[in-house]
Amino acid sequence: MRGQGKPAHVDSPSGIAPMKLENAVPSAVRTFEEQPTSGATRDLRRRGAVAFGQALRSMRAEQGLTQEMLALRCQFDRTYLSLLEGGRRTPTFTMIVKLSHALHVDPVRLFGYALENYLAEQET
C-alpha cells in the first residue's frame, strides 16, 4: 500500500479508510428511530410518549419528588426527565426499569398506568 503509489488514509495508520457507520450496520439492525415513519406511526408514538409522561409525572408527584430528585436517583439529567414527562421523548425499556426502581414501583405498574392514560386518550 504505502510505497506503491497509493495514498494512505490520513486518519488510519494502516492506510485503509475506516468504514462509515451507516455502511457497517445492516439496515435491518438499525434502530426504529432511524426508519422512515408515516404520519400515523409518528402520531401513535407521540401519543404513547405523552401517556407515559403523564404516568411518570403523576407517580413522581404522588411521592413528593421533584424532577431533580428523581433524576438524581436515576443518574441522568433533569432535562431528560422533563422531556419524558412532556411526551417529547420515548423511553427505552432500560429507562422504564430504571425509573420504576427509582420510584420504588414495579415496572409493570408504571407501564400499566401509562397504558391506562393511552387508552383513555383513545376514547376521547
Secondary structure, DSSP 8 states (H G I E B T S, - for coil): -TTTT----TT-TTS-----HHHHS-GGGS-GGGS---HHHHHHHHHHHHHHHHHHHHHHHHTT--HHHHHHHHTS-HHHHHHHHTTSS---HHHHHHHHHHTTS-HHHHHHHHHHHHHHHHH-
